[in-house]
Amino acid sequence: MTMQGRMAGLTGLRWGPASKGAARHLVVLCHGVGADSQDLIDLAPAWSHALPDAVFVAPDAPEPYDEAPSGRQWFSLRNRTPAVLDAGARRAAPRLLAYIDAELARAALPPDAVAMAGFSQGAMMVLHAGLRRPVPPRGILAYSGALLDTPELAAECIGHPPVLLVHGEQDEVVPFARAGAAEAALTRLGIPVQTLWCPTLGHGIDEAGLSTGALFLQRLFA
């Protein structure tokens, strides 16, 4: 059930629905820096038990990874100044949102029938783009990511989609402190936040994170 397609300039993979019927939901899976759409599409079979009528799509980030000969990136991490990272996310966000709109149209789904999930830099992107989407997503799942330091977020945030933050306390790539900072910032904005902190997990997704994500998605579309 996995196939390649090009939507709004982004290449992606598609999986489902597992029910073989018409799609009722869309779940977007955004990979981390240096990876590609293959990295997260394997979440689809696991989560399809909770959402058998969902189509899962995993776009390739728009830029080649600038630190290696393979892989993709949503924006460069060579300069990690907050303003530079924010500018990179702002460049990528319209393409991601256009891809989502095109996939919703392809599945004949309404604009709000989508949830956004991401890992690492992909988590940064779904938080950045999802909180600003003109029609808010049903919810946002952010694994091992961070909320970019954006002074304008309070003014730009549209709606208050629920957010699930999952992070390993032993993360050596995106420090665990970034998860707490994201929770505090989102809570100040009045956004419902659910968290799962994994004491022995590094930079990754474990079974607890997968099962918590499945239940979160199921509740979003109940």
C-alpha positions in Angstrom: 0.0 0.0 0.0 3.0 2.3 -0.1 3.5 4.4 -3.2 5.4 7.5 -4.3 3.7 10.7 -5.4 4.5 14.3 -5.9 2.3 16.9 -4.3 2.9 20.6 -4.3 6.6 20.1 -5.1 7.3 17.6 -2.3 7.9 13.9 -2.9 6.3 11.6 -0.4 5.2 8.1 0.5 1.6 7.1 1.2 0.1 4.1 3.1 -3.4 3.0 3.8 -6.2 3.0 4.7 -5.8 -0.4 6.3 -9.6 -0.9 6.1 -9.4 -0.8 2.3 -12.3 1.6 2.3 -12.5 5.4 1.8 -10.1 7.4 3.9 -11.7 9.3 6.8 -8.5 10.8 8.3 -5.1 12.0 7.2 -2.0 11.6 9.3 1.2 13.4 8.2 4.6 12.0 9.3 7.6 14.4 9.1 11.1 12.9 9.3 14.1 14.3 11.0 17.2 15.9 9.6 19.3 13.7 7.4 16.5 11.1 6.9 13.7 10.9 4.3 10.2 9.8 3.9 11.1 6.1 4.4 12.1 6.9 8.0 8.6 7.3 9.4 6.3 5.6 7.0 6.7 2.4 9.0 4.7 4.1 11.8 1.6 3.7 9.6 1.0 -0.1 10.0 1.5 0.3 13.8 -0.9 3.2 14.1 -3.4 1.8 11.6 -4.8 -0.5 14.3 -6.0 2.7 16.1 -7.0 4.4 12.9 -7.9 1.8 10.2 -9.6 4.4 8.1 -6.6 6.8 8.0 -4.3 7.4 5.1 -0.7 8.1 6.3 1.6 10.3 4.2 5.3 11.0 4.7 6.8 13.8 2.7 10.4 14.2 1.9 11.8 17.5 3.3 12.4 20.1 0.5 16.2 20.4 0.8 19.1 18.0 0.4 20.9 17.5 3.7 23.9 19.9 3.7 26.0 17.8 6.1 26.0 14.5 4.2 25.8 13.2 0.6 22.3 11.7 1.3 19.2 12.5 3.2 16.9 15.5 3.4 16.4 18.5 5.7 13.6 20.9 6.4 16.1 23.7 7.0 19.9 23.9 7.7 21.3 23.4 11.1 24.7 24.8 10.4 23.7 28.1 12.0 21.7 27.4 15.1 20.9 31.0 16.0 17.2 31.0 17.0 16.3 33.7 14.4 18.1 31.7 11.6 16.3 28.5 12.6 13.0 30.3 12.7 13.6 31.7 9.2 14.4 28.2 7.9 11.2 26.8 9.3 9.2 29.7 7.8 10.6 28.9 4.4 9.7 25.3 4.6 6.3 25.6 6.2 4.3 26.8 3.2 5.5 23.8 1.2 4.5 21.4 3.9 1.1 23.0 4.3 0.5 22.9 0.6 1.4 19.3 0.5 -1.1 18.6 3.3 -3.8 20.5 1.5 -3.2 18.5 -1.7 -3.2 15.2 0.1 -6.5 16.1 1.8 -8.0 17.0 -1.6 -6.7 13.8 -3.1 -8.5 11.8 -0.4 -11.6 14.0 -0.6 -11.3 15.0 3.0 -12.2 18.3 4.7 -9.5 20.7 5.8 -9.7 19.7 9.5 -9.4 15.9 9.0 -5.6 15.9 9.6 -3.2 15.2 12.4 0.5 16.1 12.1 3.3 14.1 13.6 7.1 14.6 13.5 10.4 13.3 14.8 13.3 15.6 15.8 13.5 18.3 13.1 10.2 17.0 11.8 8.7 17.6 15.3 10.0 21.2 15.1 8.3 21.6 11.7 4.9 20.2 12.7 4.8 22.4 15.8 5.9 25.5 13.7 3.5 24.9 10.8 0.7 23.2 12.6 0.2 26.0 15.2 0.0 28.5 12.3 -2.2 26.4 9.9 -5.3 28.5 8.9 -7.5 25.5 9.7 -5.8 24.0 12.7 -5.0 20.3 12.6 -6.9 17.9 14.9 -3.7 17.6 16.9 0.1 17.6 16.8 2.5 14.8 17.9 6.1 15.9 18.5 8.7 13.2 19.2 12.2 14.2 20.4 11.8 17.7 19.1 11.7 21.3 20.2 9.6 24.4 19.9 11.6 26.9 18.0 12.2 30.2 19.8 9.8 32.4 18.0 8.8 35.7 19.6 5.8 36.0 17.3 4.2 32.6 18.2 1.6 34.1 20.5 0.4 36.4 17.8 0.6 33.9 15.0 -0.9 30.8 16.7 -4.2 29.9 15.1 -6.5 27.8 17.2 -5.4 25.6 20.1 -4.9 22.1 18.7 -3.9 19.6 21.4 -0.2 18.6 21.4 1.5 15.4 22.5 5.2 15.8 23.5 7.2 12.6 23.7 10.9 12.8 24.7 13.6 10.6 26.0 15.3 11.9 29.1 18.7 10.5 27.8 18.4 12.3 24.5 21.9 13.2 23.3 20.8 15.1 20.2 17.9 17.3 21.3 18.3 17.9 25.0 15.5 16.8 27.2 15.3 20.4 28.6 13.9 21.5 25.3 10.8 19.3 25.9 10.1 21.0 29.2 10.5 24.4 27.7 8.1 23.5 24.9 5.5 22.3 27.4 5.8 25.5 29.4 5.5 27.7 26.3 2.5 25.9 24.9 0.8 25.8 28.3 1.2 29.6 28.5 -0.6 29.9 25.2 -3.5 27.9 26.5 -2.8 24.9 24.2 -3.7 21.5 25.8 -0.5 19.5 26.2 0.0 15.9 27.0 3.5 14.6 27.8 5.3 11.4 27.9 8.9 11.5 29.3 10.9 8.3 28.9 13.6 8.0 31.5 15.9 5.5 29.7 15.3 6.6 26.1 17.8 8.5 24.0 17.0 10.1 20.6 14.3 7.8 19.3 10.8 6.4 19.6 10.1 3.4 21.7 7.0 1.2 22.2 5.7 3.5 25.0 5.8 6.4 22.6 4.2 4.5 19.8 1.3 3.2 21.9 0.8 6.6 23.5 0.7 8.2 20.0 -1.8 5.6 18.8 -4.2 6.4 21.7 -3.7 10.1 21.2 -4.6 9.8 17.5 -7.6 7.6 18.2 -9.0 10.2 20.7 -8.4 13.1 18.2 -10.6 11.5 15.6 -13.1 9.9 17.9 
